[in-house]
Amino acid sequence: LFLATLTYDTLRFEYEDFPETKEPVWILGRKYSVFTEKEEILLDVTSRLWFTYRKNFPAIGGTGPTSDTGWGCMLRCGQMIFAQALVCRHLGRDWRWIKGKRQTDNYFNVLNAFIDKKDSYYSIHQIAQMGVGEGKSIGQWYGPNTVAQVLRKLATFDTWSSLAVHIAMDNTVVMEEIRRLCQSSVPCPGAAACPALEPDVLYNGCPEDVGLRERLALWKPLVLLIPLRLGLTEINEAYIETLKHCFMMPQSLGVIGGKPNSAHYFIGYVGEELIYLDPHTTQPAVEPGDSGCLPDESFHCQHPPCRMSIAELDPSIAVGFFCNTEADFNDWCQQIRKLSLVRGALPMFELVERQPSHFSNPDVLNLTPDSSDADRLERFFDSEDEDFEILSL
């Protein structure tokens, strides 16, 4: 514990604080002023769940790696964007983590879903093993699209969160598909695994009445991930304004991507710089304490966040949004439409009511994620894999 504290204290001096600027700071849909709200900015950043490389966790698959140093950065970024969705779902966007303050059970339930062991919903073990089905061997580097596809599959087993996860392919968000997904009240695969827990867990201890059940069945909270390629080798400047606007939307979950050799979780921007959490720190794996309580300090970044110029961003990214209700989704659609009217902002993706007819044309490069298209998907979205150096363990 002493060592952990020491690390944070020394880091506090190494990281440059926010620039003194009149430009607003945007963090996941919240607007701040550096002059009057510096503490609030840092508290917001510290409250995000921060997942980094870890060492000495149980071997993946029983005989595989016991550390993800050098290869797990995009998997950790995937965990961070998904953890933000779970925080919004179970704790709310306004929830804040305060060091030493007793947290709720829901907070520990969210955190436990990501702990480095094989039976956590979104552990590095689950992501790495599920990735094998996406053509990635354990220990291989992922691109943003691969991690998004894997998380979508893992979410079907998380009956507590009961999320609808949609990955918009072909740079196109089809509203009809999303409505169909979110309005389906059919239990997800894996729901039968713990039927006894259903009422208490799913309804968070609310008195169970038919009206509540019906309302919950009407719209499953949506996690929308949009893999994008914003240029060939570097980001096309025409997309920068649109990218900034994504961080301004209240539904924002941020962006996963990076620059050659490293993946980051981008949570906001100030001026021409992106604000991000960096997974490239190796920490020891965390074991629950004697009381069964999890020491959680190392899952919160307690120094000012990193920043980098937007122009340095690798063009292959995935943008995330969370819509808790149907009204949230309708509002998001309206904001995306307004965005297309902003001067100098090139749309990063298209929003359409229903699937365009050309999608079913086999002559068109069809990037729907079935196995026959896996190679083309890989080439299209994860071509940055070649630029990333795989560090030896």
N, C-alpha and C positions, 0 to 999 in steps of 0.2 A: 504493500500500500504506500509506504514511504517513497519507494522508487517511482510509483505512478505519479504521486504529487510532485515530486522533483521534476519529472519530465515535463509536466504541464507548466510549472513555473519557469523552466528554462525556455520552453517554447514561446511563452508569453513575450519574451524579449526579442525573439528571432523574427516574429511575424510583424510586418508593418501594419499599423492600424489603418482605419479608413481615412482617405484623403479629406482634407477640409474643403468641401465643395458645396456649392449651392444646388448641385444636381441631386434629385431625390435618390434614395437607395430603395430598390424594390427587392423584397424577399418573398417569394411564393405568394404573390397577390397582395402583399402589404406594402404600403408606401411609408418611408421614414425620412426624417431630416437628420443629417449627420450632426448639425449644430445643437439640436434640442433633444434628440432621441438616441444618442449613442448607446446608452445602457440597454434600451429596449431592443436595438438592432442586435447587440451581442447576445442578449437573452434569447431572442428568437432563433438565432443561429445555433446557440448551445443546446436549445431544446430539440433540435432535429436529431434523429438517431444517426450516429456516425459509425459506420462499419469499416474496419480496416483489415489489412492482412492480419492473420493470427498464426501462432505456432503452438505445437503440442496439443492439438485437438485429436479426438479419436480418428484413426486412419479411415479415409474415405473408402467405402466399399469393403472395409475390414483389413485390406492389405495395401491400400493406396497411400497418397500423401497425407502427412500430418500437419502440413503448413501450406498456405496458398500464396506465400511470398513469391513474387515474380510472375504469377499467372492469374491470380484471382481478382485483379483490380476491377474489371468490368462486372464480375459477379457481385462484388461488394457494392458497386454503384447501383446495380439492379436491386440489391437488397435495400439500399437507402431510399430509392424512389418508391419502392413498394411499401417500405416501413412508413413513409410519409402518408401513403394512402390509408394504411391501417390506423395511424394516429388520427387522421381526419375522421375516419369511420367510427372509431371507438372513444376518442378523447376530445376531438374537435380541433379546429385550426387555432383556436385561442389558447389551448393548453400550453403551459410552460413547465419546463423542468428546472427545479431549484435544488442546487447541491445540498444534500443533507436532509431535504424535506421528504417525509414519508409519502410515497406515491401510491396510487390506487391499484387495486388488483388488475384492472383493465390495462394499465400501463405495463405491468409485469407480464400479462398475457401477450401483449404486442411484442415486447422484447423477447420473450421466450420462443416466439415463432421464428426467430432468426438465430438462435444460439447454435454454436458449432457442434451439433450432434445429429445423428442420423434421423431421429424422429421429430425434429422441429420442422414445421411446415415449409419454411423458406431457408433452411440452413444451407451452408456451402455444400454439405454432403448431398442434400436433395437436388440442388441446382446442378452440381457437377454430374450426378448420376442420371438425372432427367435429360441432361445435355447430350448424353450418349445417343439418345434417340434422335437428336437433331444433327447427328454426324460429328459431334465433338468428343474426342477422347478426354478422359479425366486428366486435368493438368494443362489442357490446351486453352489458348486465349479465345475469348468470345468477342463478338461484335455486339453493338446495341440491339440489333434485331434478334439475334439468337437468345440473348438473355431475356428479352421481352417474351418470346415464344415459350421459353421454359417456365417463366413465372406464371404465364396464363394457364399452363397445364397444372402447375402446383396449386394454384388458387382453387381449383375445383375440389380439393380435399379439405380446404379450410372452411368447414361449415359454420364455424363461429362468426367469421367475417361475412360470409355469404355474399361475395362480390361477383359482379358481372365484369369480366375482363375482356376488352375488345382491342385487337391490334389492327389498326387501319393500314392495309397494304396498298400498293400502287399510288401512294401520295393522295389517297382519296378516302374521305370519311363519309360513309353511307349511313344517313340518319335512320333509315328504315331498319337496317341490320341491327343497329344499336338498340332501337326501341324494342325490337323483337327479343333481343337477348335480355334486356333489363326487365321486360314485362313478363318473362316466362317465370311461372311460379313453381315449375317442376324442380324438385330437389336436385342438387348437383350430384354427380357421381361421388361416392364416398360418404354421402349423407347418412347412409344406414349404419355407418361405423360407430356412431355414438348416439342412437336415438334417445337414450335415457336422458342425455344432457340437453337435448334440443330446447325444451321450453325455457329453462333457466338461462342457458348460455345465449341463445339467439335473441332472447328478448330482454337480456340484461336485468333480470329481476323485476321487470315491470309486471304489474298484475296482468295475468293473461286474459284478454277478452277477445271475442271474435273480431271486433272492429280493428283491433291492433294487428291481429294476424293478417286480416285482409289488406290493411294498409301496407304492411311490410311486404306482402306478396306482390303488390302492384308494381313496385319498382325496386329492383336490386341496385344497391350503390354501384356506380360505374367507375372502373379504372380504364381510362382510354390511353393507349400507348401508340404513338405514331412514329415508326422508323422513317427517317428521311435522309436523303443525300443532297446536301445544299451546295453542290459544286463538285468538280472532279478531284482536284488535289488540295484545293483550299476553298474556304467558304466564299461564295459569291456575295459581294457587298450588298447586292440588292435585297438579300434576305435578312440583313441585320436588324432593320427596323421591326420587321414582323417577329423575329425571334425575341426581341426586347418586349414586345407586346404580350407574348406568351407568359412572361414572368409577372405581368401586371394583372392578369386575370385571377379572380378569387379562386377559380378552380385549379390553378397551377400546381402541379406536382414537381415542376422543374424539368431538367433535361439531363440525360446521361450521354456521355460522349467523351471527348478529350482532345489531346493533341498527340502526335506520334510518340509512341512508347509509354503512354499512360492514360488511363481512363479516370474521369472525375464526375462528381455529381454536382451539377450547376443548380444553385437555388435562387439566383437573382443577379442583378447587375447594378452598377453605378457608373454613369457616364458611358465610356466606351469599354468598360471592363466588366467581365463576368465574375460573379462571386461563387466560390465552389468549396465543397468538402472533398478532401483528398484521402483516398484509402491507402496511400503508400507509406504506412507506418506499420511495422510488425509489432503486435502486442501479444502477450501470452493469452492462450484461450482461458475463458472465464468459467469457473466451476461454481455452482450454487453453494451458498454458505451452509453452515450446520442447521440454521433455522429454515433452510429451503429457500431463503431469500437470495436474490441474485445481486452481487456487487455490480452496480451499473455505471459507475463514474467513467469507466473507459469507453462507454458507448456515447459519450457526449463530448464534442470538441470544445474545450474550454479556453481556446485562444482565438484571437480575431481570425476570421476565415481567410483563405487564400484568394487572390485575384489574378486574372490574366486578361490580356487584350482579346476582345471578341474576334479580331482578325486572325488570331492564332488557332482558333477552334478547328479541329478536324471536321471535314464536311459531313461525315457519317454520324448521325445522332439519333436518339429517340426522345420525343417530347411527350410528357405525361400530364394528364388532367384527371381530376376526381370530381364526379358529380353525384352527390349524396342522394339527390331527389330528381324527379323528372323536371321540376322547375329549374334546378341548377343546370340541367342539360339544355333546356330550351334557352336559358340565358346565355350559356356558352355558345350555342349556335348563332345567336343574335350578335354576340361580340365578334365571332369569326367573320360574319357577313360584313359588319361595320369595318373590320380590319381591311377588307378588300378595297375599301374606299379611301384608305389613308394614302396620301401621295408619297411616292418614293418607297413604298413597301410592297415587295413582290410576294404574293401568297406562297407559303411553303407547301401547302396542300389544298386540295379542293374539297368543298363541303357540298354533297349532293343528297337529294331526298331519297332516290333509289339507285340501285346498281345500274350503271350505264350499260347499254346492250353490248358494247364492244368487249366487255369483260369476259363474255362467254365465247368470244371468237378465238379459236385455238391458234390462229396465225399471229395474234398479238402477244407480246411478251407478257404472259400471265403469271403474276408473282403470288398466287394464293399459296398458303403454306401447306400444301400436301407433299407427300414424300417425293413424288416425281419432280417437283419443282425445287426441291431442297438445294440442288447444286446451283440453280440460277439465282435463287434467293441469296445464297452464300456469296456468289460473285458480285451481285448487285449491291448488297448492303454491307457485307463484311470484308470487302476487298481491302479495307485498311489493315486486316490481319497481317498482310505481308509487310506493312511498314512497321509493325510493332515488333520490338525485339523481345523474344521470349527469354527471360532471365533464368539461368539454371538455379535449381533449389540449393 
